[in-house]
Amino acid sequence: MTKKTENLMLMPDYQVGDCVVLMDANLRGRITAIGRRVRIELEDGLEIEASPCEFVVTQSEEMTTLQESPLQSKVASSHKNSAIPKKIGSLNRAITVDLHIEQLPGGNRIPQGKRLQYQMDAFHRILRQHLIHRGMRISFIHGIGDGILKTAIRKELRETYALRCSYNVGDPAVTVVTIK
């Protein structure tokens, strides 16, 4: 590989002001700063940091088209129990995440013995992604079942995240986390 080719590969294909969509969450926004991590202002005004592998650049016209598309509303209503966080309320200060294995992307391909870890990885990813949003509520749907996932989630919240968030029990199948 020549030096000229190496330099071309290091140049990011995004810039300040570009519209982006986060891949692990149904969130959209604009790039406000580029450094070691990219700062993105979401549609609701909240700012987050992401690495380049966590988002894709899109066109603002595409975002407008997606928001106005009647197909978008049909798709959203057909996925009532999705692992993709859903925005609730006009301020988008609350989301719901379904951690049932069949609702997680690729969850059906996970072997039986590794499913709990896969669900916990999704829990950690979503929680870490939103820890910067003080006052935000995240409802994690874990189901009733035999309580293994519920116990693991609540243990993590007590032991690892106690200083950064609190939780309470909504429905017996749901743990509601509030970011401090």
N, C-alpha and C positions, 0 to 999 in steps of 0.2 A: 504494500500500500504506500503510495507516495505521500509526502508531507502535505501537499495541496489537498488530497483526498481526506487525510486525517482532520485537517482544519474544517473542511466542509461537514464532516460527521459530528463535530463538537458543537456546531451552531444549533441552538434550539429552534424548533419550527413554531414558536409562539412568541408573542410580545405583549407588552403592557397594553391593555385595552381589548385584547382578544376575548371573545365569548368562549366559555368552556362548560363542559358537562363532566361532573365527577362520575367515575365508573362504578364505584361500589355503593353509591347512594344516588337517589333521584334528585340531585341538587344541581343548579345551574348558577353561573355567575360570570364575572369579568376579572381578568388578571389585573392586579393593582401594583404588584412589585415582583421583581425577579431577583433571586439571590440563590443561596444554597437550596432553599425551598421556595416554592412559588406562592405568593399571597394572593388569595382570591376573595373578592367581595361577592357574597351570595345575593340572590334576588331580594332577600328579606333584609339586607344591610349588614348581616353578620359577616365577619372576616375570618377565614381559616387559612391554614398553611397546608400545602400538599406537595408531594414530589411529582415530577413530570409523568411518572408511570400511573398516577392515580386519576388523571383527567385527560380528556381529548378536547381539542380546539374545534369549535363549530362556528357557523356563520350566524350573525344576529337575525338574518332573515329566516334561517332554518328554525331558530328558537321560537320566533313569532309564529311561524307556520305550525310548529308542534303544539304550541299553547292554544292555538285557535282550532286545531283539527278535531272534528267530531270523533274520529277514530281514537284519539288519545283518551277522551272521556270514557269510551266504551272499554278500552283496554284497562283503564284504571278501575272501573267498576267491576270488571271480571276478575281482578286479582285482589279480592278482599283480604285474603290471608297471604301476604307476600313478605319475603324477607327484605325487600327493598323498603327503607324507611318511608313512611307516608307523613306528609305535612298535615297538621291539624290546626285549625284556627287561622285567623287572618294574619297573625304575627309570626306564624311558623315557629312557635316556641315549644312545640311538642311533636314528637313522632312516635310511631308504633312500629315495632320490629317483631316479626313472627320468627321464632327460632326453631319451629318444627323442622325436622330434617328434610322433609319433602318440599318445604317452602324455600330452603336455602339453595342458591344457584349451585348446581352440581351435587347436591346433597344425596340424590338417589344413587349416585355412583360410589359413595363412601362405604367401605366395608363396615359391618356391624360393630366391630370392636373399636373403631376409630370415630364413630359418630359423635360421641359426647365431646371429644376434643375439637372436632370440626365445628360444633355448635358453640363451644366456648371461644374458639378463635373468632367466630363471627361476632359474638358478644363483645369481646375485647376490642375488635376493630371498630365497631360502631361506637362504643363508649369512648375510646381514645379519640376518635374523630370529632366527637362533640364535647369533650371536656372543656374546651375554651369558651363554650356558650353558657355563661352563668344564667341560672334561672330556667334553663331548658329542661323539659320533662321528656323522658324516653320510657315508653311502656314496652317492656320485653315480654312477649307472649311465649311461655315455656310449656304451657299445658299442665294438666294435673298428673296424669300417668303415675309412675312410682316415685316421683319427686327427686330423682337424681339430678336432673338439669337445674331444677329450682334450687336445690340445696347448694349445688356448685356455684351458681350465680350469686346467691345471697352470701355465701362464704367469701367469695372474691370481693363483693361490695363491702363487707365488714373488715376484711383483713388488708385489702390492697387499696381500695378507693375510698375509705372512710373519711379522709380529710378533704376529698375533692367532690364527693357527692353523698347524698343520703337516699334511702329507699323506703318505700312502704308497700304494703300489699293492697292491690286493687281487688280484682276478682281473684279467687284462689289460683287461677291459672296465669296470673299476670303479676310481674314485679315492676313497679313504677319508680324510676330513678330520677332524682332532681339534682342537677349540677349546681354545686355551691359556688 
